[in-house]
Amino acid sequence: MPSPRYDAILFDLDGTLTDSYPGVTGSVIAAIEGMGLDQPDVKTLRTFIGPPLSESFKRVYTHLTSEQVEHCIALYRDDFTVNGIYNNRVYTGIPHLLRRLKSTGAALIVATSKPTVYARRVLEYFGLLEMFDAVVGVELDEREHDKADIVRAALPARYRRAAMVGDRHYDMRAAKANHIDAIGVLYGYGDRPELIGSGADAVAEDVSALSRALCGGEVSSEGLFITLEGLDGSGKTTQMPMLAERLERMGFEVVATREPGGLPLTERIRDLLKDTENSSMTAEAEAYLFAASRAQHVRELIAPALARGAVVISDRFVDSSVAYQGGGRELGVGRVQRINEMAVGACVPDLTLLFLMDPAESLLRRGSATRLDRLERAGEAFFTRVYDAFVAIGREEPDRVKFIDASQSVEEVTRDALRLTEAALRAHLDSSPRPRETEDGRGDDRP
Ligand code: TYD
């Protein structure tokens, strides 16, 4: 492993690790409305991200007394604790970067102008708190503070070389006041002239560039492959966007797809399979068509996305073939698995959420037979065989396949699906990422 460039790295929170724009501005608007002040324009609203709140309120509403500013902050906090704090997302790539930095042994610290309790809560909400050795912010009732003091308090007692990463001039100046490297990021709320003008030693356009500046290489991580399986009508398709949104907000690139389909070619295979005109299609032809669609899907979409570190969620994958064609059409589990070996290659799901619902209930949810496509027209005995095959797959591979009771309310199903997915993500991040060195082994963003 290359020797780490830094043994202590301090991160600003808003605009650097998380994008809190909707949350912060929503709570600023709540405070402004509460005080009966004029609404600022969007550009002015943006300037509230980063600096201490008291400074922003004073700058925008110059006529306010100190007492009124305090009242603004109190109103802001009332709204923020309930709404704003969770209206937030982690910048894409940050979890992988933090894991990589942690593996070098560097101390990772959050140094923020936010109250420490809020900062900890946000980090905990996104599963990032455990990555940090310390979180240093301000007391809830503290009004004036200088970022340089926060950085001073946040720096470990002993370090060889430290850096402060932030998106605004406050962060760069605070770093320089403490004689440590200042690394500016451009994906937050500052711009290049602001960062360079306030002493940035390096400026990173995006999280990849930040990774090069901090570790001298790209963070290369294998992605995570999640599949959703179950009978038609089990509600997995409803869960897909909720899972995708949550994972995106946690800082992962998410690719959501489905089988059969997901691509122009595979969507055409899907049409063939579903068309009621094709009533003479044999079970064998059906199994090969699903496998053909999958072979394309894996190579064109799934494998490349996983190779660049994305989380891929597929609504159905090879287990559907095993259950529907192997069990339902009675081709046999082993034969269908063999047909699919060449189709999937090494692309095996890391986690499969199996939405279990009674076959009779799933038939009811599907609606009247006249509107059903060729695949959905099979009777209850067929779906019972599919169900039994799914359960058998789950029992066979308990580490990969997790059962979810799909007869619960949508909210309960979402809660279970998120809990299982987040556990799989944590385990995945714990398996250490590998650094990919740039040619000269160092970052290329030093001005
Ligand atoms: P779809 O409309 O996507 O249904 P759902 O929303 O329930 O996934 O249709 C997919 C149908 O194809 C569904 O009936 C299951 C079936 N299927 C198989 O029989 N074998 C397979 O390998 C796959 C992927 C799907």
Residues whose N, C-alpha, C, O or C-beta is under 5 A from the ligand:
A	BS01	TYD	L231 D232 G233 T237 E259 P260 F290 R316 F317 S320 S321 Y324 L375
